[in-house]
Amino acid sequence: MVRWEQFDAAEYDISFNEDKLAAHGISAYDVMEVLVNGIYVVRNKRTDKRYRVRGRTHGGRALELIVVVEGACKLRFITGWDL
């Protein structure tokens, strides 16, 4: 189970669908900046394994990212877009 309210990226094995993120102009580095700067998380209503993560990069770019929980400590960011 992911502890979103006390999220620390160092505690998770994080992977990326770099092609889908890049299609929206988002890099893996952008995702990591969002995770470090503080996030707001909304669970997907259709499945308990997907979440929408919202936050900002160091430069202030607001992003919404879709993440799949693949295991107790494994996350995969599959796509995202600007807010």
PyMOL Python script that loads the backbone (N, CA, C, O; Angstrom):
from pymol import cmd

cmd.read_pdbstr("""\
ATOM      1  N   MET A   1       0.843  -1.183   0.000  1.00  0.00           N
ATOM      2  CA  MET A   1       0.000   0.000   0.000  1.00  0.00           C
ATOM      3  C   MET A   1       0.887   1.245   0.000  1.00  0.00           C
ATOM      4  O   MET A   1       1.841   1.340   0.773  1.00  0.00           O
ATOM      5  N   VAL A   2       0.566   2.181  -0.862  1.00  0.00           N
ATOM      6  CA  VAL A   2       1.332   3.423  -0.961  1.00  0.00           C
ATOM      7  C   VAL A   2       0.820   4.416   0.086  1.00  0.00           C
ATOM      8  O   VAL A   2      -0.383   4.653   0.195  1.00  0.00           O
ATOM      9  N   ARG A   3       1.730   4.981   0.837  1.00  0.00           N
ATOM     10  CA  ARG A   3       1.370   5.992   1.835  1.00  0.00           C
ATOM     11  C   ARG A   3       1.498   7.369   1.193  1.00  0.00           C
ATOM     12  O   ARG A   3       2.506   8.050   1.378  1.00  0.00           O
ATOM     13  N   TRP A   4       0.487   7.778   0.444  1.00  0.00           N
ATOM     14  CA  TRP A   4       0.549   9.033  -0.303  1.00  0.00           C
ATOM     15  C   TRP A   4       0.689  10.239   0.609  1.00  0.00           C
ATOM     16  O   TRP A   4       1.360  11.204   0.244  1.00  0.00           O
ATOM     17  N   GLU A   5       0.075  10.211   1.785  1.00  0.00           N
ATOM     18  CA  GLU A   5       0.115  11.371   2.675  1.00  0.00           C
ATOM     19  C   GLU A   5       1.508  11.597   3.259  1.00  0.00           C
ATOM     20  O   GLU A   5       1.807  12.700   3.717  1.00  0.00           O
ATOM     21  N   GLN A   6       2.357  10.583   3.251  1.00  0.00           N
ATOM     22  CA  GLN A   6       3.734  10.696   3.736  1.00  0.00           C
ATOM     23  C   GLN A   6       4.689  10.191   2.667  1.00  0.00           C
ATOM     24  O   GLN A   6       5.666   9.512   2.980  1.00  0.00           O
ATOM     25  N   PHE A   7       4.422  10.513   1.421  1.00  0.00           N
ATOM     26  CA  PHE A   7       5.158   9.947   0.301  1.00  0.00           C
ATOM     27  C   PHE A   7       6.623  10.375   0.297  1.00  0.00           C
ATOM     28  O   PHE A   7       6.943  11.558   0.413  1.00  0.00           O
ATOM     29  N   ASP A   8       7.504   9.385   0.161  1.00  0.00           N
ATOM     30  CA  ASP A   8       8.937   9.610   0.014  1.00  0.00           C
ATOM     31  C   ASP A   8       9.393   8.748  -1.165  1.00  0.00           C
ATOM     32  O   ASP A   8       9.420   7.521  -1.072  1.00  0.00           O
ATOM     33  N   ALA A   9       9.750   9.402  -2.273  1.00  0.00           N
ATOM     34  CA  ALA A   9      10.111   8.684  -3.494  1.00  0.00           C
ATOM     35  C   ALA A   9      11.254   7.702  -3.281  1.00  0.00           C
ATOM     36  O   ALA A   9      11.338   6.696  -3.986  1.00  0.00           O
ATOM     37  N   ALA A  10      12.130   7.972  -2.330  1.00  0.00           N
ATOM     38  CA  ALA A  10      13.275   7.095  -2.066  1.00  0.00           C
ATOM     39  C   ALA A  10      12.844   5.708  -1.577  1.00  0.00           C
ATOM     40  O   ALA A  10      13.626   4.760  -1.647  1.00  0.00           O
ATOM     41  N   GLU A  11      11.630   5.582  -1.091  1.00  0.00           N
ATOM     42  CA  GLU A  11      11.131   4.302  -0.571  1.00  0.00           C
ATOM     43  C   GLU A  11      10.529   3.411  -1.658  1.00  0.00           C
ATOM     44  O   GLU A  11      10.103   2.293  -1.367  1.00  0.00           O
ATOM     45  N   TYR A  12      10.486   3.888  -2.902  1.00  0.00           N
ATOM     46  CA  TYR A  12       9.796   3.169  -3.972  1.00  0.00           C
ATOM     47  C   TYR A  12      10.703   2.938  -5.171  1.00  0.00           C
ATOM     48  O   TYR A  12      11.599   3.731  -5.460  1.00  0.00           O
ATOM     49  N   ASP A  13      10.448   1.837  -5.858  1.00  0.00           N
ATOM     50  CA  ASP A  13      11.076   1.547  -7.143  1.00  0.00           C
ATOM     51  C   ASP A  13      10.168   2.201  -8.185  1.00  0.00           C
ATOM     52  O   ASP A  13       9.044   1.749  -8.406  1.00  0.00           O
ATOM     53  N   ILE A  14      10.656   3.258  -8.817  1.00  0.00           N
ATOM     54  CA  ILE A  14       9.834   4.050  -9.736  1.00  0.00           C
ATOM     55  C   ILE A  14      10.328   3.854 -11.156  1.00  0.00           C
ATOM     56  O   ILE A  14      11.518   3.982 -11.444  1.00  0.00           O
ATOM     57  N   SER A  15       9.372   3.533 -12.055  1.00  0.00           N
ATOM     58  CA  SER A  15       9.692   3.402 -13.477  1.00  0.00           C
ATOM     59  C   SER A  15       8.767   4.314 -14.272  1.00  0.00           C
ATOM     60  O   SER A  15       7.808   4.866 -13.733  1.00  0.00           O
ATOM     61  N   PHE A  16       9.064   4.463 -15.551  1.00  0.00           N
ATOM     62  CA  PHE A  16       8.362   5.430 -16.391  1.00  0.00           C
ATOM     63  C   PHE A  16       8.082   4.842 -17.765  1.00  0.00           C
ATOM     64  O   PHE A  16       8.885   4.073 -18.295  1.00  0.00           O
ATOM     65  N   ASN A  17       6.934   5.209 -18.343  1.00  0.00           N
ATOM     66  CA  ASN A  17       6.684   4.958 -19.751  1.00  0.00           C
ATOM     67  C   ASN A  17       7.172   6.227 -20.455  1.00  0.00           C
ATOM     68  O   ASN A  17       6.398   7.150 -20.709  1.00  0.00           O
ATOM     69  N   GLU A  18       8.458   6.252 -20.761  1.00  0.00           N
ATOM     70  CA  GLU A  18       9.080   7.478 -21.258  1.00  0.00           C
ATOM     71  C   GLU A  18       8.512   7.933 -22.596  1.00  0.00           C
ATOM     72  O   GLU A  18       8.470   9.133 -22.863  1.00  0.00           O
ATOM     73  N   ASP A  19       8.073   7.002 -23.443  1.00  0.00           N
ATOM     74  CA  ASP A  19       7.507   7.385 -24.741  1.00  0.00           C
ATOM     75  C   ASP A  19       6.200   8.152 -24.576  1.00  0.00           C
ATOM     76  O   ASP A  19       6.004   9.192 -25.204  1.00  0.00           O
ATOM     77  N   LYS A  20       5.307   7.641 -23.733  1.00  0.00           N
ATOM     78  CA  LYS A  20       4.016   8.323 -23.533  1.00  0.00           C
ATOM     79  C   LYS A  20       4.195   9.653 -22.805  1.00  0.00           C
ATOM     80  O   LYS A  20       3.536  10.637 -23.141  1.00  0.00           O
ATOM     81  N   LEU A  21       5.079   9.687 -21.817  1.00  0.00           N
ATOM     82  CA  LEU A  21       5.346  10.956 -21.125  1.00  0.00           C
ATOM     83  C   LEU A  21       5.946  11.966 -22.090  1.00  0.00           C
ATOM     84  O   LEU A  21       5.543  13.129 -22.097  1.00  0.00           O
ATOM     85  N   ALA A  22       6.910  11.534 -22.909  1.00  0.00           N
ATOM     86  CA  ALA A  22       7.570  12.431 -23.864  1.00  0.00           C
ATOM     87  C   ALA A  22       6.584  12.971 -24.898  1.00  0.00           C
ATOM     88  O   ALA A  22       6.746  14.091 -25.383  1.00  0.00           O
ATOM     89  N   ALA A  23       5.568  12.185 -25.236  1.00  0.00           N
ATOM     90  CA  ALA A  23       4.554  12.648 -26.189  1.00  0.00           C
ATOM     91  C   ALA A  23       3.827  13.887 -25.666  1.00  0.00           C
ATOM     92  O   ALA A  23       3.250  14.648 -26.443  1.00  0.00           O
ATOM     93  N   HIS A  24       3.857  14.086 -24.337  1.00  0.00           N
ATOM     94  CA  HIS A  24       3.229  15.244 -23.707  1.00  0.00           C
ATOM     95  C   HIS A  24       4.268  16.239 -23.202  1.00  0.00           C
ATOM     96  O   HIS A  24       3.948  17.156 -22.445  1.00  0.00           O
ATOM     97  N   GLY A  25       5.525  16.048 -23.633  1.00  0.00           N
ATOM     98  CA  GLY A  25       6.582  16.966 -23.256  1.00  0.00           C
ATOM     99  C   GLY A  25       7.036  16.838 -21.813  1.00  0.00           C
ATOM    100  O   GLY A  25       7.532  17.800 -21.228  1.00  0.00           O
ATOM    101  N   ILE A  26       6.868  15.642 -21.232  1.00  0.00           N
ATOM    102  CA  ILE A  26       7.213  15.395 -19.833  1.00  0.00           C
ATOM    103  C   ILE A  26       8.360  14.387 -19.775  1.00  0.00           C
ATOM    104  O   ILE A  26       8.318  13.353 -20.441  1.00  0.00           O
ATOM    105  N   SER A  27       9.362  14.686 -18.991  1.00  0.00           N
ATOM    106  CA  SER A  27      10.491  13.773 -18.815  1.00  0.00           C
ATOM    107  C   SER A  27      10.380  13.068 -17.464  1.00  0.00           C
ATOM    108  O   SER A  27       9.595  13.466 -16.602  1.00  0.00           O
ATOM    109  N   ALA A  28      11.173  12.022 -17.298  1.00  0.00           N
ATOM    110  CA  ALA A  28      11.238  11.330 -16.013  1.00  0.00           C
ATOM    111  C   ALA A  28      11.723  12.301 -14.933  1.00  0.00           C
ATOM    112  O   ALA A  28      11.283  12.227 -13.786  1.00  0.00           O
ATOM    113  N   TYR A  29      12.617  13.196 -15.298  1.00  0.00           N
ATOM    114  CA  TYR A  29      13.121  14.195 -14.355  1.00  0.00           C
ATOM    115  C   TYR A  29      11.988  15.112 -13.883  1.00  0.00           C
ATOM    116  O   TYR A  29      11.923  15.458 -12.703  1.00  0.00           O
ATOM    117  N   ASP A  30      11.091  15.509 -14.804  1.00  0.00           N
ATOM    118  CA  ASP A  30       9.930  16.324 -14.424  1.00  0.00           C
ATOM    119  C   ASP A  30       9.071  15.589 -13.393  1.00  0.00           C
ATOM    120  O   ASP A  30       8.613  16.186 -12.419  1.00  0.00           O
ATOM    121  N   VAL A  31       8.859  14.303 -13.613  1.00  0.00           N
ATOM    122  CA  VAL A  31       8.057  13.500 -12.682  1.00  0.00           C
ATOM    123  C   VAL A  31       8.701  13.503 -11.301  1.00  0.00           C
ATOM    124  O   VAL A  31       8.020  13.698 -10.294  1.00  0.00           O
ATOM    125  N   MET A  32      10.006  13.287 -11.256  1.00  0.00           N
ATOM    126  CA  MET A  32      10.698  13.251  -9.967  1.00  0.00           C
ATOM    127  C   MET A  32      10.635  14.611  -9.263  1.00  0.00           C
ATOM    128  O   MET A  32      10.507  14.664  -8.040  1.00  0.00           O
ATOM    129  N   GLU A  33      10.722  15.694 -10.012  1.00  0.00           N
ATOM    130  CA  GLU A  33      10.581  17.025  -9.404  1.00  0.00           C
ATOM    131  C   GLU A  33       9.210  17.188  -8.763  1.00  0.00           C
ATOM    132  O   GLU A  33       9.099  17.713  -7.655  1.00  0.00           O
ATOM    133  N   VAL A  34       8.171  16.743  -9.450  1.00  0.00           N
ATOM    134  CA  VAL A  34       6.815  16.822  -8.905  1.00  0.00           C
ATOM    135  C   VAL A  34       6.734  16.042  -7.595  1.00  0.00           C
ATOM    136  O   VAL A  34       6.160  16.521  -6.617  1.00  0.00           O
ATOM    137  N   LEU A  35       7.303  14.854  -7.579  1.00  0.00           N
ATOM    138  CA  LEU A  35       7.233  14.011  -6.385  1.00  0.00           C
ATOM    139  C   LEU A  35       7.965  14.634  -5.200  1.00  0.00           C
ATOM    140  O   LEU A  35       7.540  14.475  -4.055  1.00  0.00           O
ATOM    141  N   VAL A  36       9.045  15.330  -5.464  1.00  0.00           N
ATOM    142  CA  VAL A  36       9.831  15.963  -4.395  1.00  0.00           C
ATOM    143  C   VAL A  36       9.141  17.222  -3.868  1.00  0.00           C
ATOM    144  O   VAL A  36       9.257  17.542  -2.685  1.00  0.00           O
ATOM    145  N   ASN A  37       8.432  17.929  -4.729  1.00  0.00           N
ATOM    146  CA  ASN A  37       7.839  19.227  -4.368  1.00  0.00           C
ATOM    147  C   ASN A  37       6.506  19.139  -3.653  1.00  0.00           C
ATOM    148  O   ASN A  37       5.962  20.164  -3.243  1.00  0.00           O
ATOM    149  N   GLY A  38       5.972  17.951  -3.494  1.00  0.00           N
ATOM    150  CA  GLY A  38       4.677  17.806  -2.830  1.00  0.00           C
ATOM    151  C   GLY A  38       3.594  17.496  -3.846  1.00  0.00           C
ATOM    152  O   GLY A  38       3.552  18.088  -4.924  1.00  0.00           O
ATOM    153  N   ILE A  39       2.731  16.577  -3.499  1.00  0.00           N
ATOM    154  CA  ILE A  39       1.740  16.092  -4.456  1.00  0.00           C
ATOM    155  C   ILE A  39       0.350  16.057  -3.842  1.00  0.00           C
ATOM    156  O   ILE A  39       0.172  16.005  -2.624  1.00  0.00           O
ATOM    157  N   TYR A  40      -0.627  16.087  -4.741  1.00  0.00           N
ATOM    158  CA  TYR A  40      -2.031  15.885  -4.408  1.00  0.00           C
ATOM    159  C   TYR A  40      -2.462  14.659  -5.204  1.00  0.00           C
ATOM    160  O   TYR A  40      -2.265  14.623  -6.419  1.00  0.00           O
ATOM    161  N   VAL A  41      -3.043  13.655  -4.556  1.00  0.00           N
ATOM    162  CA  VAL A  41      -3.335  12.383  -5.205  1.00  0.00           C
ATOM    163  C   VAL A  41      -4.829  12.091  -5.171  1.00  0.00           C
ATOM    164  O   VAL A  41      -5.494  12.280  -4.152  1.00  0.00           O
ATOM    165  N   VAL A  42      -5.346  11.622  -6.320  1.00  0.00           N
ATOM    166  CA  VAL A  42      -6.742  11.213  -6.445  1.00  0.00           C
ATOM    167  C   VAL A  42      -6.761   9.781  -6.973  1.00  0.00           C
ATOM    168  O   VAL A  42      -6.124   9.478  -7.981  1.00  0.00           O
ATOM    169  N   ARG A  43      -7.494   8.901  -6.291  1.00  0.00           N
ATOM    170  CA  ARG A  43      -7.599   7.507  -6.727  1.00  0.00           C
ATOM    171  C   ARG A  43      -8.513   7.407  -7.937  1.00  0.00           C
ATOM    172  O   ARG A  43      -9.524   8.104  -8.016  1.00  0.00           O
ATOM    173  N   ASN A  44      -8.164   6.552  -8.869  1.00  0.00           N
ATOM    174  CA  ASN A  44      -9.000   6.265 -10.017  1.00  0.00           C
ATOM    175  C   ASN A  44     -10.217   5.494  -9.525  1.00  0.00           C
ATOM    176  O   ASN A  44     -10.070   4.516  -8.791  1.00  0.00           O
ATOM    177  N   LYS A  45     -11.398   5.911  -9.910  1.00  0.00           N
ATOM    178  CA  LYS A  45     -12.634   5.282  -9.431  1.00  0.00           C
ATOM    179  C   LYS A  45     -12.843   3.882  -9.999  1.00  0.00           C
ATOM    180  O   LYS A  45     -13.560   3.074  -9.409  1.00  0.00           O
ATOM    181  N   ARG A  46     -12.229   3.594 -11.129  1.00  0.00           N
ATOM    182  CA  ARG A  46     -12.444   2.295 -11.773  1.00  0.00           C
ATOM    183  C   ARG A  46     -11.526   1.193 -11.252  1.00  0.00           C
ATOM    184  O   ARG A  46     -11.864   0.012 -11.335  1.00  0.00           O
ATOM    185  N   THR A  47     -10.376   1.569 -10.721  1.00  0.00           N
ATOM    186  CA  THR A  47      -9.428   0.567 -10.234  1.00  0.00           C
ATOM    187  C   THR A  47      -8.637   1.124  -9.058  1.00  0.00           C
ATOM    188  O   THR A  47      -8.352   2.320  -9.001  1.00  0.00           O
ATOM    189  N   ASP A  48      -8.293   0.272  -8.145  1.00  0.00           N
ATOM    190  CA  ASP A  48      -7.529   0.733  -6.979  1.00  0.00           C
ATOM    191  C   ASP A  48      -6.027   0.736  -7.244  1.00  0.00           C
ATOM    192  O   ASP A  48      -5.249   1.037  -6.338  1.00  0.00           O
ATOM    193  N   LYS A  49      -5.603   0.411  -8.451  1.00  0.00           N
ATOM    194  CA  LYS A  49      -4.180   0.373  -8.769  1.00  0.00           C
ATOM    195  C   LYS A  49      -3.701   1.608  -9.533  1.00  0.00           C
ATOM    196  O   LYS A  49      -2.500   1.753  -9.758  1.00  0.00           O
ATOM    197  N   ARG A  50      -4.603   2.496  -9.933  1.00  0.00           N
ATOM    198  CA  ARG A  50      -4.219   3.702 -10.672  1.00  0.00           C
ATOM    199  C   ARG A  50      -4.605   4.944  -9.892  1.00  0.00           C
ATOM    200  O   ARG A  50      -5.648   5.009  -9.241  1.00  0.00           O
ATOM    201  N   TYR A  51      -3.720   5.930  -9.985  1.00  0.00           N
ATOM    202  CA  TYR A  51      -3.932   7.204  -9.299  1.00  0.00           C
ATOM    203  C   TYR A  51      -3.564   8.354 -10.220  1.00  0.00           C
ATOM    204  O   TYR A  51      -2.750   8.207 -11.132  1.00  0.00           O
ATOM    205  N   ARG A  52      -4.177   9.498  -9.965  1.00  0.00           N
ATOM    206  CA  ARG A  52      -3.803  10.750 -10.622  1.00  0.00           C
ATOM    207  C   ARG A  52      -3.011  11.562  -9.609  1.00  0.00           C
ATOM    208  O   ARG A  52      -3.500  11.860  -8.519  1.00  0.00           O
ATOM    209  N   VAL A  53      -1.804  11.912  -9.971  1.00  0.00           N
ATOM    210  CA  VAL A  53      -0.908  12.655  -9.097  1.00  0.00           C
ATOM    211  C   VAL A  53      -0.731  14.050  -9.679  1.00  0.00           C
ATOM    212  O   VAL A  53      -0.337  14.205 -10.835  1.00  0.00           O
ATOM    213  N   ARG A  54      -1.023  15.056  -8.879  1.00  0.00           N
ATOM    214  CA  ARG A  54      -0.890  16.446  -9.324  1.00  0.00           C
ATOM    215  C   ARG A  54       0.182  17.151  -8.509  1.00  0.00           C
ATOM    216  O   ARG A  54       0.315  16.940  -7.303  1.00  0.00           O
ATOM    217  N   GLY A  55       0.938  17.990  -9.195  1.00  0.00           N
ATOM    218  CA  GLY A  55       1.974  18.754  -8.515  1.00  0.00           C
ATOM    219  C   GLY A  55       2.700  19.670  -9.483  1.00  0.00           C
ATOM    220  O   GLY A  55       2.303  19.818 -10.639  1.00  0.00           O
ATOM    221  N   ARG A  56       3.772  20.284  -8.991  1.00  0.00           N
ATOM    222  CA  ARG A  56       4.536  21.246  -9.787  1.00  0.00           C
ATOM    223  C   ARG A  56       6.013  20.869  -9.830  1.00  0.00           C
ATOM    224  O   ARG A  56       6.571  20.324  -8.878  1.00  0.00           O
ATOM    225  N   THR A  57       6.625  21.180 -10.973  1.00  0.00           N
ATOM    226  CA  THR A  57       8.067  21.018 -11.105  1.00  0.00           C
ATOM    227  C   THR A  57       8.752  22.176 -10.383  1.00  0.00           C
ATOM    228  O   THR A  57       8.087  23.099  -9.914  1.00  0.00           O
ATOM    229  N   HIS A  58      10.080  22.126 -10.293  1.00  0.00           N
ATOM    230  CA  HIS A  58      10.826  23.210  -9.658  1.00  0.00           C
ATOM    231  C   HIS A  58      10.564  24.542 -10.360  1.00  0.00           C
ATOM    232  O   HIS A  58      10.567  25.592  -9.717  1.00  0.00           O
ATOM    233  N   GLY A  59      10.339  24.505 -11.669  1.00  0.00           N
ATOM    234  CA  GLY A  59      10.077  25.719 -12.435  1.00  0.00           C
ATOM    235  C   GLY A  59       8.636  26.205 -12.356  1.00  0.00           C
ATOM    236  O   GLY A  59       8.296  27.230 -12.946  1.00  0.00           O
ATOM    237  N   GLY A  60       7.783  25.476 -11.628  1.00  0.00           N
ATOM    238  CA  GLY A  60       6.396  25.893 -11.449  1.00  0.00           C
ATOM    239  C   GLY A  60       5.412  25.298 -12.441  1.00  0.00           C
ATOM    240  O   GLY A  60       4.231  25.645 -12.415  1.00  0.00           O
ATOM    241  N   ARG A  61       5.869  24.418 -13.307  1.00  0.00           N
ATOM    242  CA  ARG A  61       4.980  23.793 -14.287  1.00  0.00           C
ATOM    243  C   ARG A  61       4.033  22.830 -13.572  1.00  0.00           C
ATOM    244  O   ARG A  61       4.479  21.906 -12.892  1.00  0.00           O
ATOM    245  N   ALA A  62       2.737  23.047 -13.725  1.00  0.00           N
ATOM    246  CA  ALA A  62       1.726  22.199 -13.085  1.00  0.00           C
ATOM    247  C   ALA A  62       1.441  20.992 -13.978  1.00  0.00           C
ATOM    248  O   ALA A  62       1.128  21.134 -15.160  1.00  0.00           O
ATOM    249  N   LEU A  63       1.558  19.797 -13.383  1.00  0.00           N
ATOM    250  CA  LEU A  63       1.358  18.562 -14.133  1.00  0.00           C
ATOM    251  C   LEU A  63       0.365  17.652 -13.426  1.00  0.00           C
ATOM    252  O   LEU A  63       0.241  17.667 -12.201  1.00  0.00           O
ATOM    253  N   GLU A  64      -0.336  16.862 -14.224  1.00  0.00           N
ATOM    254  CA  GLU A  64      -1.125  15.750 -13.720  1.00  0.00           C
ATOM    255  C   GLU A  64      -0.530  14.499 -14.326  1.00  0.00           C
ATOM    256  O   GLU A  64      -0.374  14.407 -15.544  1.00  0.00           O
ATOM    257  N   LEU A  65      -0.198  13.542 -13.492  1.00  0.00           N
ATOM    258  CA  LEU A  65       0.464  12.314 -13.912  1.00  0.00           C
ATOM    259  C   LEU A  65      -0.390  11.112 -13.539  1.00  0.00           C
ATOM    260  O   LEU A  65      -1.049  11.104 -12.499  1.00  0.00           O
ATOM    261  N   ILE A  66      -0.373  10.102 -14.392  1.00  0.00           N
ATOM    262  CA  ILE A  66      -1.091   8.867 -14.100  1.00  0.00           C
ATOM    263  C   ILE A  66      -0.062   7.823 -13.691  1.00  0.00           C
ATOM    264  O   ILE A  66       0.911   7.570 -14.402  1.00  0.00           O
ATOM    265  N   VAL A  67      -0.300   7.224 -12.528  1.00  0.00           N
ATOM    266  CA  VAL A  67       0.624   6.231 -11.989  1.00  0.00           C
ATOM    267  C   VAL A  67      -0.118   4.936 -11.699  1.00  0.00           C
ATOM    268  O   VAL A  67      -1.261   4.941 -11.244  1.00  0.00           O
ATOM    269  N   VAL A  68       0.559   3.829 -11.974  1.00  0.00           N
ATOM    270  CA  VAL A  68       0.036   2.500 -11.681  1.00  0.00           C
ATOM    271  C   VAL A  68       0.859   1.920 -10.537  1.00  0.00           C
ATOM    272  O   VAL A  68       2.089   1.934 -10.576  1.00  0.00           O
ATOM    273  N   VAL A  69       0.173   1.413  -9.523  1.00  0.00           N
ATOM    274  CA  VAL A  69       0.850   0.725  -8.421  1.00  0.00           C
ATOM    275  C   VAL A  69       1.030  -0.721  -8.861  1.00  0.00           C
ATOM    276  O   VAL A  69       0.056  -1.453  -9.038  1.00  0.00           O
ATOM    277  N   GLU A  70       2.291  -1.127  -9.035  1.00  0.00           N
ATOM    278  CA  GLU A  70       2.590  -2.466  -9.548  1.00  0.00           C
ATOM    279  C   GLU A  70       3.018  -3.433  -8.451  1.00  0.00           C
ATOM    280  O   GLU A  70       3.251  -4.612  -8.720  1.00  0.00           O
ATOM    281  N   GLY A  71       3.120  -2.953  -7.245  1.00  0.00           N
ATOM    282  CA  GLY A  71       3.520  -3.795  -6.125  1.00  0.00           C
ATOM    283  C   GLY A  71       3.593  -2.947  -4.872  1.00  0.00           C
ATOM    284  O   GLY A  71       3.322  -1.747  -4.910  1.00  0.00           O
ATOM    285  N   ALA A  72       3.955  -3.560  -3.775  1.00  0.00           N
ATOM    286  CA  ALA A  72       3.989  -2.847  -2.498  1.00  0.00           C
ATOM    287  C   ALA A  72       4.880  -1.607  -2.549  1.00  0.00           C
ATOM    288  O   ALA A  72       4.558  -0.586  -1.940  1.00  0.00           O
ATOM    289  N   CYS A  73       5.982  -1.688  -3.262  1.00  0.00           N
ATOM    290  CA  CYS A  73       6.924  -0.554  -3.337  1.00  0.00           C
ATOM    291  C   CYS A  73       7.335  -0.271  -4.767  1.00  0.00           C
ATOM    292  O   CYS A  73       8.449   0.190  -5.013  1.00  0.00           O
ATOM    293  N   LYS A  74       6.442  -0.543  -5.721  1.00  0.00           N
ATOM    294  CA  LYS A  74       6.780  -0.356  -7.134  1.00  0.00           C
ATOM    295  C   LYS A  74       5.703   0.488  -7.819  1.00  0.00           C
ATOM    296  O   LYS A  74       4.522   0.142  -7.806  1.00  0.00           O
ATOM    297  N   LEU A  75       6.135   1.603  -8.418  1.00  0.00           N
ATOM    298  CA  LEU A  75       5.231   2.520  -9.115  1.00  0.00           C
ATOM    299  C   LEU A  75       5.697   2.699 -10.548  1.00  0.00           C
ATOM    300  O   LEU A  75       6.898   2.710 -10.818  1.00  0.00           O
ATOM    301  N   ARG A  76       4.748   2.840 -11.472  1.00  0.00           N
ATOM    302  CA  ARG A  76       5.075   3.114 -12.872  1.00  0.00           C
ATOM    303  C   ARG A  76       4.241   4.297 -13.336  1.00  0.00           C
ATOM    304  O   ARG A  76       3.011   4.236 -13.352  1.00  0.00           O
ATOM    305  N   PHE A  77       4.922   5.375 -13.715  1.00  0.00           N
ATOM    306  CA  PHE A  77       4.249   6.560 -14.241  1.00  0.00           C
ATOM    307  C   PHE A  77       4.073   6.354 -15.742  1.00  0.00           C
ATOM    308  O   PHE A  77       5.051   6.232 -16.480  1.00  0.00           O
ATOM    309  N   ILE A  78       2.807   6.318 -16.191  1.00  0.00           N
ATOM    310  CA  ILE A  78       2.530   5.906 -17.567  1.00  0.00           C
ATOM    311  C   ILE A  78       2.228   7.056 -18.518  1.00  0.00           C
ATOM    312  O   ILE A  78       2.494   6.939 -19.714  1.00  0.00           O
ATOM    313  N   THR A  79       1.686   8.152 -18.030  1.00  0.00           N
ATOM    314  CA  THR A  79       1.413   9.307 -18.883  1.00  0.00           C
ATOM    315  C   THR A  79       1.150  10.520 -18.022  1.00  0.00           C
ATOM    316  O   THR A  79       1.146  10.431 -16.794  1.00  0.00           O
ATOM    317  N   GLY A  80       0.935  11.640 -18.653  1.00  0.00           N
ATOM    318  CA  GLY A  80       0.660  12.865 -17.923  1.00  0.00           C
ATOM    319  C   GLY A  80       0.395  14.001 -18.876  1.00  0.00           C
ATOM    320  O   GLY A  80       0.510  13.844 -20.091  1.00  0.00           O
ATOM    321  N   TRP A  81       0.038  15.157 -18.324  1.00  0.00           N
ATOM    322  CA  TRP A  81      -0.243  16.344 -19.126  1.00  0.00           C
ATOM    323  C   TRP A  81      -0.148  17.584 -18.257  1.00  0.00           C
ATOM    324  O   TRP A  81      -0.132  17.510 -17.029  1.00  0.00           O
ATOM    325  N   ASP A  82      -0.086  18.730 -18.930  1.00  0.00           N
ATOM    326  CA  ASP A  82      -0.068  20.008 -18.234  1.00  0.00           C
ATOM    327  C   ASP A  82      -1.443  20.342 -17.713  1.00  0.00           C
ATOM    328  O   ASP A  82      -2.447  20.031 -18.353  1.00  0.00           O
ATOM    329  N   LEU A  83      -1.500  20.972 -16.559  1.00  0.00           N
ATOM    330  CA  LEU A  83      -2.773  21.449 -16.007  1.00  0.00           C
ATOM    331  C   LEU A  83      -2.980  22.897 -16.381  1.00  0.00           C
ATOM    332  O   LEU A  83      -3.995  23.491 -16.014  1.00  0.00           O
TER     333      LEU A  83
END
""", "prot")
cmd.dss("prot")
cmd.show_as("cartoon", "prot")
cmd.util.cbc("prot")
cmd.orient("prot")
